[in-house]
Amino acid sequence: MPLRGGNPFGQEFFDLYGAYKEAGSPYHGIPRTTA
């Protein structure tokens, strides 16, 4: 949030977090592999 100029403790954060949770907590990182 600081890089976007939003308040990390304000309503904007909770709106963004709610959308993230509703989307199934998508993560676009490197997939975990098992050895």
C-alpha positions as CSV (number, residue, x, y, z in Angstrom):
1,M,0.0,0.0,0.0
2,P,2.7,2.6,0.7
3,L,4.0,2.3,-2.9
4,R,0.5,3.0,-4.2
5,G,-0.1,6.0,-1.8
6,G,-2.9,4.2,0.1
7,N,-3.3,4.2,3.8
8,P,-2.2,0.7,5.0
9,F,-4.6,1.0,8.0
10,G,-7.5,2.6,6.2
11,Q,-10.6,1.5,4.4
12,E,-8.8,1.2,1.1
13,F,-6.6,-1.5,2.5
14,F,-9.6,-3.5,3.8
15,D,-11.4,-3.1,0.4
16,L,-8.3,-4.5,-1.4
17,Y,-7.8,-7.3,1.1
18,G,-11.5,-8.3,0.8
19,A,-11.2,-8.5,-3.0
20,Y,-8.0,-10.6,-2.5
21,K,-9.7,-13.0,-0.2
22,E,-12.8,-13.3,-2.4
23,A,-10.6,-14.2,-5.3
24,G,-9.2,-17.2,-3.3
25,S,-6.0,-15.5,-2.2
26,P,-4.3,-15.7,-5.5
27,Y,-0.5,-15.9,-5.4
28,H,1.5,-15.2,-8.6
29,G,4.9,-16.4,-7.3
30,I,7.1,-19.3,-8.0
31,P,5.1,-22.6,-7.5
32,R,6.3,-24.8,-4.7
33,T,8.1,-28.0,-5.8
34,T,8.6,-31.2,-3.9
35,A,11.9,-33.0,-4.1
